Amino acid sequence: MDIRDVLRQAVRRVPDSVVADGGVTAADVGELLDQDEWEVVLEFLIELGEAYPADPSWWDLLAEAARQLWLDRVEAWCLWRRYEAVHGVIRADLRLVPSTAPGGRRLPVPARGVLRPLWDIGDVTAAGHPDLYVARIWVEDAPELPPGGRGTVRLAPLSPERWRRLAPGDVITMHEQAPVAGTATILEASFTERAG
């Protein structure tokens, strides 16, 4: 399927009632598609996808469009949103410990969900030790989070069912070694009814 077909299919699946933050609708995007403004169409479709609960297959279409346009970061974001459409959204305010402190990162946290640190979300093992879980990090609105920095992140747990009890205001800790590497306060924790 070529880029025009992929984008046209995505436009058709957006409900008529959906309006993006800037007032853009699927009809507006359809007009741009007729003008072969593919990257702009993709950007607007992503905005529309934030305005309603788009399903995983819709995000697959956008990821395919981004792949065909060689937009690696956009493709990664669409796949991330696909994960969230299946499992839910966890957003947090992450504060990294200074790079000079024990456990502090010396390199920035990359934005695109490639770092997979361990997280203490409050569970304990039978021996009474913290039970740590892996979750990828996506840094919002920045190319990276510098060592000792602070920013809003999204988390994609490898075992999302264990995270379902989290709520805004909960504090969890990030670990890459024994000392704490960062502290995150949950800003949003919304889970889908049926993950999978």
VENCOR-V877269 format. One record per backbone hydrogen bond with DSSP energy under -1.0 kcal/mol. NH is the residue of the N-H (numbers start at 1). CO is the residue of the C=O. Records with the same first field share a line. If there is no record, write none. Layout:
NH=CO ; CO
This chain:
6=2
7=3
8=4
9=5
10=6
11=7
12=8
14=11
18=15
20=24
23=20
29=25
30=26
31=27
32=28
33=29
34=30
36=33
37=32
38=36
41=37
42=38
43=39
44=40
45=41
46=42
47=43
48=44
49=45
50=46
51=48
54=52
59=55
60=56
61=57
62=58
63=59
64=60
65=61
66=62
67=63
68=64
69=65
70=67
71=66
75=71
76=72
77=73
78=74
79=75
80=76
81=77
82=78
83=79
84=80
85=81
86=82
87=83
88=84
89=190
91=188
92=153
93=185
94=151
95=183
96=149
97=181
101=98
104=101
109=145
111=143
118=175
119=133
120=173
125=129
128=125
131=123
133=119
135=117
136=156
137=115
138=154
139=111
140=152
145=109
149=146
151=94
153=92
154=138
155=90
156=136
158=134
162=159
163=160
166=163
169=186
170=167
172=184
173=120
174=182
175=118
181=174
182=174
183=95
184=172
185=93
186=170
187=91
188=91
190=89
